[in-house]
Amino acid sequence: MESGNKLGVILLGRRNSGKSSILNAVTGQQVSIVSPHPGTTTDPVPRGFEIPGFATILFIDTAGIDDDGELGRARVDRSLRAIERADVAILVLSNNRFGAGEEALLRRFEEDDLPFFIVHNKRDEEPLSALSRDRIAAAAGRVPLVEFSATTDSDAAPLLEALKEVGARAIPPPAVFIGDLFAPGDRVLLVTPIDAGAPTGRMILPQVQLLREVLDNRGVAIVALPEDAEATLRRESLPPALVVTDSQAFARVSAAVPEGIPLTSFSIALARRGGMFGKLLEGTPRVDGLREGDRVLILESCSHHPSGEDIGRQKIPAWLRKHHAGKEIFFDFVTGRDPLPRAAADYALAIQCGGCMVSARQLRQRLLPLLRAGVPVSNYGMMIAYLHGIFPRATRPFAGRF
């Protein structure tokens, strides 16, 4: 297993159960403050750690689930929201305390299909009782249960082995974006505008990801600006097996690329992650059903300073209003992992960005509550293609492949 894998691992449990001590023991470093006083950790705290040959881990230390008072409840809410960022959970117990709070977390893990294991910490103070073991087994099933003492146990190998065992189930197979749409030696034209949001001298992540995938699959990558796409096609002795464009240039590039050449976008290719392609494909045409006063949710997975040309906050709303001329449509914008400002069911449609900055699981967890509430979902690329009348062409390369 390659160390290119990345996993978010969240530690949850009551105050003073030793979550921070467990984190320090696993990493072999003092990465988190520990104290005998309950409530030392007040907010989710991310910490990076490399397990050679396995994965890069982003540990998320959290406040206690039994924190009280108005501020304490806010901390608990932030800890629970942080579960969305995790691929694996570690439930930390101590002193044989296993009750309603822990059972609620286990139900949440099950609902979210979140792999987890359990650590009973401070075994030097109070060993795990047979009664507690039976209660945990009844609630959690056959998951790894590690008895540990962050104070006296010098070897954290049992924790690392449990993490590897559970984490291996959380690592998805490598994502395939366009690698199955061409053969080795085929030309692939990537139409890549210089994005205003990209740092100087760099390309945005989806462009880099798909360029790498072309090379990994022994394709021949041709990269051009939108304004040069037509001339590039004329110069090529062989037509490309596939053209991938930035969604914002869809209309221009579609007009330049002959109908017989498959065409899609970076964002549509990214929709294959997390098994969501079919849901996005199904939800996109529901934009035609928007009514007066409906509210649309725009989900941006990354945080950036919006510019006047921002695709999510400016261009897509403008295209939607043009598509529904005469109707007043409202928009809510959510950045990063911020909570939804309204109940999911309040939205008539949700449009997700490509999600290049989050894991497939995080993308899926963001969309599932909306789908459960009956809200149709789309993504930037699919919606732009639909609003420009090229949705069938832009999604055709993936027919039967999701």
NORFEN-V961357 format. One record per backbone hydrogen bond with DSSP energy under -0.5 kcal/mol. NH is the residue of the N-H (numbers start at 1). CO is the residue of the C=O. E is the energy in kcal/mol with one decimal. If there is no record, write none. Layout:
nh={NH:NH}
co={CO:CO}
e={E:E}
//
This chain:
nh={5:7:9:9:10:10:11:12:12:14:17:22:23:24:25:26:27:28:29:31:40:42:45:46:47:49:51:51:52:54:55:56:57:57:58:59:59:60:61:61:62:65:67:72:73:74:75:76:77:78:79:80:81:82:83:84:85:86:87:88:89:90:91:91:92:92:93:93:95:97:98:103:104:105:106:107:108:109:110:111:112:113:114:115:115:117:118:119:120:121:121:123:125:126:133:134:135:136:137:138:139:140:141:143:146:147:148:148:153:154:156:159:160:161:162:163:164:165:166:167:168:169:169:170:170:171:172:177:181:185:186:188:189:190:190:191:191:192:192:193:195:198:202:207:208:209:210:211:212:213:214:215:216:217:218:219:220:221:222:224:228:229:229:232:233:234:235:236:241:242:243:244:245:246:249:250:253:254:255:256:257:258:261:262:264:266:269:270:271:271:272:273:275:276:280:281:282:283:284:285:286:287:288:289:290:293:294:296:297:298:298:299:299:300:300:301:304:306:310:314:315:316:318:319:320:321:322:323:324:325:327:329:330:332:334:336:336:338:346:347:348:349:350:351:352:353:358:363:364:365:366:367:368:369:371:372:373:374:375:376:378:380:383:384:385:386:387:388:389:390:391:394:395:396:397:398:399:401}
co={2:56:7:58:8:88:60:10:90:92:14:18:19:20:21:22:23:24:24:29:37:40:61:44:59:57:49:55:50:51:51:5:49:55:7:47:57:9:45:59:11:13:64:68:69:70:71:72:73:74:75:76:77:78:80:81:82:83:8:8:115:10:89:117:12:90:91:119:121:94:96:99:100:101:102:103:104:105:106:107:108:110:109:87:113:89:144:91:146:93:119:148:122:122:129:130:131:132:133:134:135:136:137:141:118:145:120:146:149:152:154:156:156:157:158:159:160:161:162:163:164:165:166:166:167:167:170:175:178:218:183:220:242:188:222:189:244:190:224:191:193:195:199:204:204:205:206:207:208:209:210:211:212:213:215:214:186:219:188:190:225:225:226:228:229:230:231:232:187:187:262:189:264:191:246:247:249:250:251:252:253:256:258:260:243:245:265:266:267:268:269:270:272:273:276:277:278:279:280:281:283:284:285:286:287:328:291:330:349:296:332:297:351:298:334:299:302:304:307:310:310:311:314:315:316:317:318:319:320:322:324:327:294:296:298:300:302:335:343:344:295:295:376:297:378:299:355:359:360:361:362:363:364:365:367:368:369:371:370:374:350:352:379:380:381:382:383:384:386:385:385:390:391:392:393:395:396:398}
e={-1.4:-2.5:-0.6:-2.2:-0.5:-2.4:-2.5:-0.5:-2.7:-0.6:-1.5:-2.5:-2.3:-2.3:-2.2:-2.5:-2.2:-1.6:-1.0:-1.6:-0.7:-0.6:-3.0:-0.5:-2.9:-2.4:-0.5:-2.7:-0.7:-2.4:-1.5:-3.1:-4.0:-0.6:-2.8:-3.1:-0.7:-2.7:-2.7:-0.5:-0.5:-1.9:-1.5:-0.8:-2.6:-1.5:-1.9:-2.4:-2.3:-2.1:-2.3:-2.5:-2.2:-1.5:-1.1:-1.5:-1.6:-1.7:-3.7:-2.0:-2.2:-3.0:-0.5:-2.3:-3.2:-0.7:-0.5:-3.3:-0.6:-1.9:-0.9:-2.4:-2.4:-1.7:-2.2:-2.0:-2.1:-2.6:-2.2:-2.7:-2.4:-0.9:-2.9:-0.6:-0.6:-1.7:-2.5:-2.6:-3.0:-3.2:-0.9:-2.0:-1.3:-2.2:-2.4:-2.2:-2.3:-2.8:-2.5:-2.3:-1.7:-3.3:-2.1:-1.7:-2.9:-0.5:-2.6:-0.5:-2.5:-0.6:-0.7:-0.7:-2.1:-2.8:-2.0:-2.4:-2.5:-2.5:-2.6:-2.9:-2.2:-0.6:-0.7:-0.7:-0.8:-1.0:-0.7:-0.5:-2.3:-3.0:-2.5:-2.7:-2.3:-0.6:-3.4:-0.6:-3.4:-0.9:-2.3:-0.6:-1.1:-1.5:-2.0:-0.6:-1.7:-2.9:-2.3:-2.0:-2.4:-1.9:-2.2:-1.9:-2.9:-1.6:-1.8:-3.0:-3.3:-0.7:-2.8:-2.1:-1.5:-0.6:-1.1:-2.4:-2.2:-1.8:-1.7:-1.2:-2.6:-0.9:-2.1:-2.9:-2.2:-1.3:-1.8:-1.9:-2.8:-3.1:-1.6:-1.1:-2.0:-0.5:-2.1:-0.5:-2.3:-1.6:-2.2:-2.1:-0.9:-0.6:-1.5:-2.0:-1.0:-1.1:-2.4:-2.8:-2.2:-2.2:-1.9:-0.6:-1.3:-1.9:-1.8:-1.4:-1.4:-3.1:-2.3:-3.1:-2.6:-0.5:-3.0:-0.6:-2.8:-0.6:-2.9:-0.6:-0.5:-0.7:-1.8:-1.8:-2.1:-2.7:-1.8:-2.7:-2.7:-2.5:-2.0:-2.4:-1.8:-1.1:-2.4:-0.7:-2.8:-2.4:-2.5:-1.8:-0.6:-1.9:-2.0:-1.8:-2.7:-0.9:-2.0:-3.1:-2.7:-2.2:-1.3:-2.3:-2.3:-2.9:-1.5:-1.5:-2.4:-0.7:-2.3:-2.9:-1.2:-1.6:-2.7:-0.5:-2.3:-1.9:-2.8:-2.7:-2.4:-2.3:-2.8:-1.2:-1.6:-2.8:-0.6:-2.5:-1.6:-1.2:-0.6:-1.6:-2.0:-2.6}
//
